[in-house]
């Protein structure tokens, strides 16, 4: 009906259009996914005020990190090291040499953990996939500013971040996020080495060493994303990501030899390292519709990674005379591009969809490396430059179908080929791997109208060898420099151009219970049957870089392995189980693993770096009468032993980390967060035992850990 005419003396009122949009919670998205997926939100990642993503990821279900307690390294799923975990950044594989654990949590929107691969996300995920999604724009204008400082061993590390959301006209939104962190750390290491004769048991050598490094590192991250809505379900997006890192490390050390038939290699040592690392990437994506039931998505990206490193290592005798001088310089340049796309056809009002897609990725690397040992260039015959080209092509077909309210399925087939070629002054090689992987996932929501469900996944996955494993360019052991011989305990290292990819058949079976207020509990059983497992093997070789035979450690395909486990995870409010309970949020995850490598004699013939178990227990409490929240977390990994080969054994001590925080909401626009990390620190202990040349070498290494304290001011303007 036409609106009535305005009465004299009144002003016409303009009614603004209000757009209401909905977004599934992390729990709902997990439940509705046809393949198993755990979603970690930005609020979860920022809760403990971590200065880097590595510290936050050690608390995630099924994720362990390398390194000593309180100093997390690269993330691994199911305790499987060596590249079994696929790491993605906004769905794209990360550039070589870039460490995602150094990203600040302020740059991240959410993390998706996929325990089983899908045709769309890729099958290079024997252990699973961790997909890190960077900040996304909101249709509102605000500025988030965070200023903090962290203290460890009386060394202070400040950090700051800024995030801005805004709009561009009626259809555009953008987000800019910048963060900078300056890290100052002292690191102490000690080791005790004993050599024993296997026949007599007599001690032939004993050494005690101590080292301290003083490291300063500066990280700068800049992430920007712009999106334009082109129509119903249509969008154009541009994203940029820049990272800059400078690092400087100065170290000193001593070596004491209370027993030995030969003089000590050195009495004191000194070293320095200076490095610069930069990453830049731009991505474009377009989502359009052919018609109401058919849409397509095209993405393209261009990236560059470059680094410059210089290091100096010196050793001195008791008299103060220098006995060794080693200098190394390395320059690395990576230029990569990628394109991928997919076409999605929906049926039955969106309950059934078929996706066909492709991925193409090209990486060109140029590496320059020069090492001088006492003024003599090492590996001069191989030249100082090293070129690598890797091209990956994949095509896939995936069918997702909500069969009825109780059943959903996801089935796919993915073909992928990777061609790696390399050259230096003396050597060239080409390695090509081709893999066809079928994948299937089934969900049964058996207890409708309640929200419990069962998941079953039958998958094939693989891990292609990386460039370092394929390259035949050696890395020389400086304890026994060329042109002389070395020992099996101190081998050179080189790659193997003939490596085949590791392949795995997998089964996952999970039960998930969803509680009334958004809580979730689940238990997951998994098995991975791996063939062509890669392990390093030490052998005496006639090498091109020395006139004498030398021991060389090379990766080899050694046969079959199997790993299996059970994983529990839960996140819920206590009042979901007990009425009128205190406002306590609980988080719990526990994973128990077992594995066997067929080619190695037991009982400790496990997958490398896989512990027997890992777990976290955390709780958060919000006071009813005060604007204060507190929380704490215990991360635990028990001691374990791994038989790495028939002659090498490694023991890792228990890792236990206590974290806590307190958050004071000053007003709706300002918060103050106090964080304590690695409360009650315990040192990291590693024991390595090697049998070779009729001797047993035992090295007990100790890595000191300390508590750190952080204070952060968080403002929204």
Secondary structure as GFF3:
##gff-version 3
##sequence-region A 1 717
A	DSSP	alpha_helix	26	32	.	.	.	ID=ss1
A	DSSP	beta_strand	38	41	.	.	.	ID=ss2
A	DSSP	alpha_helix	42	46	.	.	.	ID=ss3
A	DSSP	alpha_helix	53	57	.	.	.	ID=ss4
A	DSSP	beta_strand	63	65	.	.	.	ID=ss5
A	DSSP	beta_strand	75	77	.	.	.	ID=ss6
A	DSSP	beta_strand	85	89	.	.	.	ID=ss7
A	DSSP	beta_strand	92	93	.	.	.	ID=ss8
A	DSSP	three_ten_helix	100	102	.	.	.	ID=ss9
A	DSSP	three_ten_helix	105	107	.	.	.	ID=ss10
A	DSSP	beta_strand	108	114	.	.	.	ID=ss11
A	DSSP	beta_strand	128	134	.	.	.	ID=ss12
A	DSSP	beta_strand	142	152	.	.	.	ID=ss13
A	DSSP	beta_strand	155	168	.	.	.	ID=ss14
A	DSSP	beta_strand	172	197	.	.	.	ID=ss15
A	DSSP	beta_strand	203	231	.	.	.	ID=ss16
A	DSSP	beta_strand	234	260	.	.	.	ID=ss17
A	DSSP	beta_strand	268	291	.	.	.	ID=ss18
A	DSSP	beta_strand	294	316	.	.	.	ID=ss19
A	DSSP	beta_strand	322	347	.	.	.	ID=ss20
A	DSSP	three_ten_helix	348	350	.	.	.	ID=ss21
A	DSSP	beta_strand	352	373	.	.	.	ID=ss22
A	DSSP	beta_strand	376	377	.	.	.	ID=ss23
A	DSSP	three_ten_helix	380	382	.	.	.	ID=ss24
A	DSSP	beta_strand	385	404	.	.	.	ID=ss25
A	DSSP	beta_strand	407	423	.	.	.	ID=ss26
A	DSSP	beta_strand	428	444	.	.	.	ID=ss27
A	DSSP	beta_strand	453	463	.	.	.	ID=ss28
A	DSSP	alpha_helix	467	470	.	.	.	ID=ss29
A	DSSP	three_ten_helix	478	480	.	.	.	ID=ss30
A	DSSP	beta_strand	492	493	.	.	.	ID=ss31
A	DSSP	beta_strand	502	514	.	.	.	ID=ss32
A	DSSP	beta_strand	520	541	.	.	.	ID=ss33
A	DSSP	beta_strand	550	573	.	.	.	ID=ss34
A	DSSP	three_ten_helix	574	576	.	.	.	ID=ss35
A	DSSP	beta_strand	584	597	.	.	.	ID=ss36
A	DSSP	beta_strand	613	622	.	.	.	ID=ss37
A	DSSP	beta_strand	628	637	.	.	.	ID=ss38
A	DSSP	beta_strand	640	645	.	.	.	ID=ss39
A	DSSP	beta_strand	648	652	.	.	.	ID=ss40
A	DSSP	beta_strand	655	667	.	.	.	ID=ss41
A	DSSP	beta_strand	670	679	.	.	.	ID=ss42
A	DSSP	beta_strand	684	692	.	.	.	ID=ss43
A	DSSP	beta_strand	695	703	.	.	.	ID=ss44
A	DSSP	beta_strand	708	716	.	.	.	ID=ss45
###
